[in-house]
Every structure is written in structure tokens, then in C-alpha cells.
Amino acid sequence: MTALRIPILATPRNDGEGKTQNRDPSQIHRRDILNREDAYFHTNIEMTVCIHGVWDKKNNDVTPATFIVLTCEVTSLHEFKTRKLKLEVDFDNVEASTSSADGQRRASNMSIVSRGPHVISRYNKTKVSMRRERGLDGEIGADVIVKPGINLHQLSSQEWEAQYFEEAKSGVRHASSTDHRYTKVWWIFTQNRKSRTGIAPGFQIAMLLRRETDEPFKGNVAITEFDAGWRHKGAAAWHDFFSKQDPEAEKDDIIDAINFDPTAESIRPGWLKGVDADQLGDLETEAGIDKQYARVWGVDL
């Protein structure tokens, strides 16, 4: 007899409680993007770096630029493991509240020119064996002396290494069908399907933007896919049914936009090295932003 075990934890619901909303609509550079904990997972997303500067001052390219790093943690509180997670960030202009002397002020018109991690994989090679066998056996009656017995047999086997992996990959999308600035970026983190240990619980994502002006702009962050297996879905459904929702908790589907102001003070933590606000273009490489700033714990460390 097979027993179905789904942990049902009758705890108070505080889904979304924390830092998903601005203190006021005009709050600039909110560091705590998302802080959420339910009965099974703790999720925290923090903006740890936000540096406004210019692209390449040494070569007289003073195009406005911004470098942003988000530090993300998705930690399992029980036996469930995150199989797949998709995180999306999109940027948008903010309409100017005032006009310049020569008319309407130009919008920021930002575009994502580099991101990290681009694509990283950690492989686990496992030997796989396959055996093929073909044969034909037969005996001819004793009265037919001229024909010998038939006995044909062939055996072959092959062995190779199959690759299973934990992977992070990303992509960008245009603002619209007619506006070809890259304003939307996504990352998909997938577990190693062989080991089934889940994705790494901590990672950093980085974005490098070029802007036309120093006007304010905004960004939206959202986890759009989350898969921890069918047992987690069942447990979460039972938990929601039996647990009383916390009236003070913020709603899961409301995450305020982050307000960016290039004229405001940047966020530069003590651990950040090698980033010059006058040379932000140096962060762009053929392979995306270096893993020094965009990495997955356990894969890059």
C-alpha cells in the first residue's frame, strides 16, 4: 500500500509580508525588493548595487549609464527543493512632471546592453550502459544430413556518459514591436535533474543600462515561474485552506516598482571593487557581465 505524505503546517499566513512596497510613492532606490516567507520557502530579493554614471569618460563618451545588481535568495524551509525559477525585470520611463526651457523634457529611454549571468551550467556526467543482442538458433532434422545446424548469435554493448546539469540562462526582449530598446530581461534557473538537489538557493543578477538622459525611470521585479514539484503544490494548497491569512500581510501580487533617480546617491557596498562610475562601459564583455558581480552560489563560488 502506498502512503501519500504531504506536510500540512498550520501556521499563520504571512505571505508577502515585508518589503514589497515603497514607504511612499516617491521613495527612491528601494533596496528591499521582495521579502516573503510562507510555510515552505523563504524568498528575499535585495538591490545591493545601483551605480549611476557615464559610459566611457576617458574617451569622451559621456552617455548616461547605470549598473544594477540584485542579490536573490530562495531557501527551502523543509524538504522541498526548487526545480525551476524564472525571474523577470523590466524597465520603463517615467513621465516628466515639468518641462525644460525648450519644451518637454526627454525621457530616460534606457536600454539593457549587458547582463549576467548569461548562460552557466554545472555538469554531472553519469555512465550509462546499453546492451543489444541479436540471435538466430535452429536445428535441422537428423534425416537431412547435408544441411548443418543453424546457430547465429551477435552481442554488442555500448557505454557512454550522459550529462545532467544545473543551468542558469537569460534573455532580453524589446520594449515593443516598434521600439527596439531592450527594456525587459529574464533569467531561468533549472535544477540538476539527475541529482534532484534543487537549484542553488542564492544567486546574483546584474544589469548594465545605457540611457539617453538623467531623467528618473522605474523597474519592476517579479518571480513569474516557480516549480518545487507536485508535492509542494499539494502541500501549499492544503496550507492555504487550513491557515488563516494574516490581515497585516502585503499581498503577493503587489510588488511596487523601484524608482530610480540618476541624480540621487548611488548604492555602493563595501565589497564592490573595480567599478568606476565614469567607466561603466568597461563592465560590458562578450560573455556578459563578469561572474564577480553576477554569480550562482555553489557554481561560481
Secondary structure, 3 states (H helix, E strand, C coil): CCCCCCCCCCCCECCCCCCCCCCCCCCECCCEEEEEECCCEEEEEEEEEEEEEEEEHHHCEEEEEEEEEEEEEEEECCCCCCCEEEEEEEEEECCCCCEECCEECCCCCCEEEEEECCEEEEEEEEEEEEEEEEEEEECCCCCCCCCCCEEEEEEEEEEEEEEEEEEEEEEEEECCCCCCCEEEEEEEEECCCCCCCCCCCEEEEEEEEECCCCCCEEEEEEEEEEECCHHHHHHHHHHHHHCCECCCCCCCCCCCCEEECCCCCCECCCCCCCCCHHHHHHHCCCCCCCCCCCCECCCCC
